[in-house]
Amino acid sequence: MIQYLEVATKHRTELVEIGRQVKEEVLASGLLEGVVVLWSMHTTCALTVNENADPDVARDLAWKMGQLVPHDQPGYRHGEGNSDAHVKTSLFGPGLTLIIHRGEILLGTWQGIYLVEWDGPRTRRVAMKICP
């Protein structure tokens, strides 16, 4: 069965920690060993795992991606004005596969699961499949 997480973003660019919601669904499934697959249903929104102890890490990621792939680049041809968001999503990727061990998502001490908004604010949808 596929479940969906709804994530409301507040800014054009931001990293939103979604680990709590994912962990709750894994716990509710009762599965002890397996994987959880997460998939962004959008082309301007990505998923990643990174440090969640210091909020400056998320800020630094967003800042550096803004430098590497600027929003207002004169060479973009896509008419919606969000070409940078498409490029950034492709660089980060739309999906994650995470290991479930002893009923919990296997993450390092400082790791968190993030939805990465590149073209907000919006309400985003993440598909989730919990598999043995």
C-alpha positions as CSV (number, residue, x, y, z in Angstrom):
1,M,0.0,0.0,0.0
2,I,1.2,3.5,-0.8
3,Q,0.7,6.3,1.7
4,Y,1.2,10.0,1.2
5,L,2.7,12.7,3.3
6,E,1.5,16.2,2.8
7,V,4.1,18.9,3.5
8,A,3.3,22.6,3.5
9,T,6.3,24.8,2.7
10,K,6.6,28.5,3.6
11,H,9.4,29.8,1.4
12,R,10.6,29.6,-2.1
13,T,13.7,27.6,-0.9
14,E,13.8,25.6,2.3
15,L,14.6,22.3,3.8
16,V,11.7,20.8,5.8
17,E,12.6,17.9,8.2
18,I,10.0,15.2,7.6
19,G,11.7,12.4,9.6
20,R,9.1,12.5,12.4
21,Q,6.2,11.8,10.0
22,V,8.2,9.0,8.3
23,K,9.2,7.4,11.6
24,E,5.6,7.5,12.8
25,E,4.4,5.6,9.7
26,V,7.1,3.0,9.9
27,L,6.3,2.4,13.6
28,A,2.6,2.2,12.9
29,S,3.3,-0.4,10.2
30,G,4.8,-2.8,12.7
31,L,7.5,-3.9,10.3
32,L,10.7,-4.8,12.0
33,E,13.0,-5.4,9.0
34,G,12.7,-3.9,5.5
35,V,12.9,-0.6,3.6
36,V,10.8,2.5,3.3
37,V,10.8,4.2,-0.1
38,L,10.0,7.9,-0.4
39,W,9.2,9.6,-3.6
40,S,8.5,13.3,-4.3
41,M,5.5,13.7,-6.6
42,H,7.0,17.0,-7.9
43,T,9.7,18.1,-10.4
44,T,10.7,21.2,-8.4
45,C,11.0,19.5,-5.0
46,A,13.6,16.9,-3.8
47,L,14.4,14.6,-0.9
48,T,17.7,14.2,0.9
49,V,19.3,13.0,4.1
50,N,21.6,15.3,5.9
51,E,22.5,16.7,9.3
52,N,19.5,17.8,11.5
53,A,21.3,18.8,14.7
54,D,22.4,22.3,13.4
55,P,19.9,24.3,11.4
56,D,22.7,26.2,9.7
57,V,23.5,23.0,7.7
58,A,20.1,23.2,5.9
59,R,20.6,27.0,5.5
60,D,24.1,26.5,4.0
61,L,22.8,23.8,1.6
62,A,20.1,26.1,0.3
63,W,22.5,29.1,0.1
64,K,25.2,27.1,-1.8
65,M,22.7,25.7,-4.3
66,G,21.5,29.3,-4.9
67,Q,25.0,30.2,-5.8
68,L,25.6,27.1,-8.0
69,V,22.2,27.3,-9.7
70,P,21.0,30.9,-9.6
71,H,17.2,31.6,-9.9
72,D,17.6,34.6,-12.3
73,Q,19.9,33.1,-15.0
74,P,19.3,34.8,-18.3
75,G,19.9,31.6,-20.4
76,Y,16.9,29.7,-19.0
77,R,14.3,29.0,-21.7
78,H,11.5,27.3,-19.6
79,G,8.7,29.8,-19.5
80,E,7.5,29.3,-15.9
81,G,10.5,31.0,-14.3
82,N,11.5,28.0,-12.2
83,S,14.2,26.4,-14.3
84,D,16.6,26.6,-11.4
85,A,14.2,24.5,-9.3
86,H,14.1,21.8,-11.9
87,V,17.9,21.7,-12.1
88,K,18.3,21.6,-8.3
89,T,15.8,18.8,-8.0
90,S,17.7,16.8,-10.6
91,L,20.9,17.3,-8.7
92,F,19.4,16.2,-5.3
93,G,17.0,13.6,-6.6
94,P,13.3,12.9,-6.1
95,G,13.6,9.8,-4.0
96,L,15.1,8.0,-1.0
97,T,15.3,4.4,0.1
98,L,15.9,4.0,3.8
99,I,16.6,0.8,5.8
100,I,14.2,-0.3,8.5
101,H,16.0,-2.3,11.3
102,R,14.4,-3.5,14.5
103,G,11.3,-1.4,13.7
104,E,13.2,1.9,13.2
105,I,14.7,3.8,10.3
106,L,18.4,3.3,10.3
107,L,19.9,6.8,10.4
108,G,23.1,8.1,11.8
109,T,23.2,10.2,15.0
110,W,23.0,13.5,13.2
111,Q,21.0,12.5,10.2
112,G,17.5,13.8,9.3
113,I,15.2,13.3,6.4
114,Y,14.4,16.4,4.4
115,L,11.9,17.5,1.8
116,V,13.8,20.2,-0.2
117,E,11.6,22.9,-1.6
118,W,13.0,24.8,-4.5
119,D,9.9,26.5,-5.9
120,G,7.6,27.3,-3.0
121,P,5.7,28.0,-1.0
122,R,3.4,25.1,-1.8
123,T,1.8,22.0,-0.4
124,R,4.0,19.0,-1.5
125,R,3.1,15.4,-1.6
126,V,5.6,12.6,-0.9
127,A,4.6,9.0,-1.7
128,M,5.8,6.4,0.8
129,K,6.0,2.6,0.4
130,I,7.0,0.5,3.4
131,C,8.3,-2.9,2.2
132,P,9.5,-6.1,4.0
